[in-house]
Amino acid sequence: MDFRLIQTCPDSKARAGELITPHGVVPTPVFLPVGSQATVKTLTPEELKDIGISMVLANAYHLYLRPGISVIEKMGGLHQFMAWDGAIVTDSGGYQIFSLAPLSQVSDEGVVFRSHIDGSRHFITPELAIRFQEALGADIIMALDECPASDAGFEEVWAAVKRTHQWALRCQRAHRRDDQALCAIVQGGVFPELRRQSVECLTSLGFAGYAIGGLSLGEPKEVTQAMVEETVALLPEDKPRYLMGVGSPEDLLEAVSMGIDIFDSALPTRVARNGALFIRLGRVNISNSVYSRMEQPVAPDCDCYTCKTFSAAYLHHLFRCQELLAYRLATIHNLSFIINLMSKVRVAILNDTFSSFKGSFLKDYKPANEQARLNQKQRWLQARKHRE
Amino acid sequence: MDFRLIQTCPDSKARAGELITPHGVVPTPVFLPVGSQATVKTLTPEELKDIGISMVLANAYHLYLRPGISVIEKMGGLHQFMAWDGAIVTDSGGYQIFSLAPLSQVSDEGVVFRSHIDGSRHFITPELAIRFQEALGADIIMALDECPASDAGFEEVWAAVKRTHQWALRCQRAHRRDDQALCAIVQGGVFPELRRQSVECLTSLGFAGYAIGGLSLGEPKEVTQAMVEETVALLPEDKPRYLMGVGSPEDLLEAVSMGIDIFDSALPTRVARNGALFIRLGRVNISNSVYSRMEQPVAPDCDCYTCKTFSAAYLHHLFRCQELLAYRLATIHNLSFIINLMSKVRVAILNDTFSSFKGSFLKDYKPANEQARLNQKQRWLQARKHRE
């Protein structure tokens, strides 16, 4: 993988570039929809292409449990298994093991964890995380990291930073396939000093890119942003920067302005299945009775398949009847909204108009209430098993 | 609507023809997928077209309850509401009122029933059934009928036949839109004499076509077939004949050979969502572990999107993970199988090879076990509320 930096915003840290991968050129900043189980929920690969998606995120933890790495290897790898010829990133599964699997026990050697599906016992090491991701064959793979909870104290986070460093080194040594780019994940919780330590360790080893992990886990938004800003300032200019787990329009714009190139989040697809749709003014719920007789599409200025084809009243009806088509049409709309937003962001950076674009977008867009957002996130983190 | 009879099989009653509707020419024999709530579950209109579907069935009872007839009328009718420019049949809702709605009370005037969704009380008359269907705007609409249970006795069925006759007359008088073809529904349960009476009454009134209702409700298959045979023999040659609720491959072939032109059934789409897929040899379940590592598609000779794009192992994986894409891919496959079957049937009739085609198909195709089928049907009839 090659990363080419094309333009930097004169009055923010925003940057436009491109990732050259074995499965196509990915313009950055880029948002990756989440396809943990080798499917972006409800959609076919053709629909992803139509929406303008160039890269998706899959998850080694989920795929290791189901269908099993050897099944996908036998099918010729993940691209062929899910019939997706665009680029793929696989997460190593560190975050999922620590957040989804009950009773995980970490040691320097690796992690013992129990499957969140059937309780079966498994052991993963950095070397195995690489072996699995090499078998899956994604374009970008991630080192195994230890991801402490958002309320972990300094000592616990410090230990995780050190272990993440050792594991990153072992991943690097285990990594053989040179058609796959190995990226490391910066940890350090909400402690600037530990973030700095983590960056220094990892950059000294030299990876193809750097992800910022351990954020958006329920901490206040200002803390997230402060940590991102601190971390990005220490990362090398010439490597892509990936902020994991961020996907609301307002958060994307802020993080782009701090110099992030890559994002993933289940948020746009997850809230879509609950009927929450992005429009220019904020997030609306299609189940609201105001839509029951609305002839226009939910977003009249949107050119996604859903808005071009169906009235808001039809979408409202499908949600009310819990028709499966509802979840699909809403997913198409929300992903289109985010992809279009990122595309406009990139054009603005290239035209040196990013700051005014961001200001004008955020002036009209009303984010979800912060306290509601935190409560929702907490509920979700607790209940998310099996979701995505 | 115009019905043109093109060819009759020399050694069975099978016939090939076409229905000329305001929304396209529909070659017969034809199978209609069920889209009770203005959506064929999981699929978009484009996918229906790609599969080769020319006509779908919607349901006035379901649409009356949700979203309400006036909503669809305001949206410009059902075609526009669901963005389907092919032909549509609406069922009057008689069958649904008698099978889904609790505590329905029938009188000569009409039926009082409670919504199966919220228990609210409603009253429908033959005139209202027509008014609603005119507002929906389907190409073919059905007279309101009284549909007794499969175990109803002679007297009860006889009363229903008489009332269905009176109601058909009132529907005919109430019917105004001459771009919609009004068809009547033959009742008579499992009593040949009552079937004959019902046909005589209805044909004396003269409808655009005749449906055979009140069958496939859990009675043995031989009884269904005997009733169909008796009824068809009495129906006019020059009008289309519609057997309601039949959709398994073996039943379709038998009924075609008896002279039926139109079919609908939720079976292919419903069983698809349970992972039961039609292949040349019968019905298989993709959840079976035999598929867990199968690189070929579930039906290697099938040219549907699902089989052309994905391995059986991938589909198996999606079902195991209860991924929403699973239901969609399985629906595409099963509808394609049935549509392709009907297309081959039609070609065979046109080529005077129908009997050998039927024999050769049924020689290889192993139908679902009859007792299992009956039990399954009974379970489904009891539990089907909300399904489709």
Interface residues (C-beta under 8 A of the other chain):
Chain A: Q37 A38 T39 K41 T42 L43 T44 P45 R66 P67 V71 K74 M75 F81 M82 A83 S292 R293 E295 Y305 T309 F310 S311 A313 Y314 H316 H317 L318 R320 C321 E323 L324 L325 Y327 R328
Chain B: Q37 A38 T39 K41 T42 L43 T44 P45 R66 P67 V71 K74 M75 F81 M82 A83 S292 R293 E295 Y305 T309 F310 S311 A313 Y314 H316 H317 L318 R320 C321 E323 L324 L325 Y327 R328
